[in-house]
């Protein structure tokens, strides 16, 4: 399920450079993003972009791990 983001609790954030599904407080469509830690703390970024969601005016309120990619099963 979704993991709510709590700015006061580091344990509510993904690991550094993990790609995750993010939900927004002020946007209806989830997105694939990544969480990146730097000397100022951490931030969520859309995909491989250099600008954070916050700098784009959207607020991440929850995240969850990405599902495993589809792999076709080979029939014997």
Buried (B, 14 or more C-beta within 10 A) or exposed (E): EEBEBEEEEEEEBBEEEBBBBBBBEEBEEBBEBBBBBEEEEBBBBBEEEEEBBEEEEBEBBBBBEEEEEEEEEEEE
